[in-house]
Amino acid sequence: MTFREQYDFSSLVNEKENWIIGELDKQLNQHPEICTCSECVLDMTALALNHTKPNYRVTLLGAIYAMAEDESTKIEIQKAVETAIFQVHKNPACEKQNPN
């Protein structure tokens, strides 16, 4: 039995992922000129996640605690998403925006 088979990792969640996806949706709606193909959106999400402090939880109580997003966390997420959007927009990996 492998390590992954021995333990249930399905309840291990980074709450920042949900918050970043929500903020990305909000900001992309304000910038219709930005490519929203799957590749670009996933790149933006990964980049924003890599520039924020993770917030993992494994229990229901942890999920409730994680929902208590404070003002500094909101600002961190907004800035990380904004930076990620414009970095991917300047250098997209998708063929639609970068025909090389």
N, C-alpha and C positions, 0 to 999 in steps of 0.2 A: 504494500500500500504506500502510495506516495504521500508526501507531506500535505499537498493540496487536497488529496482525497481524505486524509485523516481529520482535517479541520474544515469547518464551514466558514469561508471568508465572505459569503454573500452579504453579511450585515456590516461589513467594513466599508464605510462610505465617507468620501470627502465632501462635506456640505458646501465647500467653496465652489465645487463644480456646478451645483444647482444655481447658486447665486450668480456665478459668472455667465452661465448660459442665459439666465434671465436678463442680466445687464447687457449682454451682447445683443440679444433680440431688441431691447429698447434702443440701444445706440445705433444699430444697423438700420432701424426704421427711420432714423433721422438723417441717414446718408444713403440715399438710393443709388448713388454713383458707385458704391463699393460692391465688389463681386460677392455674391452670397452662394456660390456653388459649394457643394459639400466639402471639397478639399480646402477651400479658403476658410470657411467657417470652422472646420476642425482645426486648422492651423492657428486661427485666432484664439480658439478656446484653449488649445494646448499652451500657446505662448502666454496667455493671461494666467493660466493656472501655474505655470512655471515662475511667474513673477508675483505670486501671492503666497502668504503663509498658509499651509494646509489646515483644515479644521475637520479632522476625522472623528467619527463616532461609530460605536458598535452596538449601542443599546437604544431602546425607545427613550429612556430618560436622557441619554446623550443627544438624541435627535431634538428633543424639546429644548435642551440647553443650547444646542447649536443654533437654534432658530433665533436666539437672542443676539441678533446682529447689531453691534454698536456702530456709532457714527464713524469711527476710524476705520472699521472694516468696510463700510460702505464706500468711503473715499478710496481706500486701497483697491477695491474691486473696480470702481469707476475708472480710476487712473490706469490700472492694468489692462482693462478692456479697451480703453481709448488708445493706448499705446499699441496694443496688439492689432487692432483694426488698421491703424495707419502703417504699421510695419509690414503687414501682409499686403496691404493695398500698394505700397511702394515696391514690393518685391514678391508678387504672387507666384505660387508654384503651379497654378492651374494653367492649362493650355488656352483657356478662353482669354485670359489677361496677359499671358506671357507666351507668345507663339514660337519661341526658340526651340 
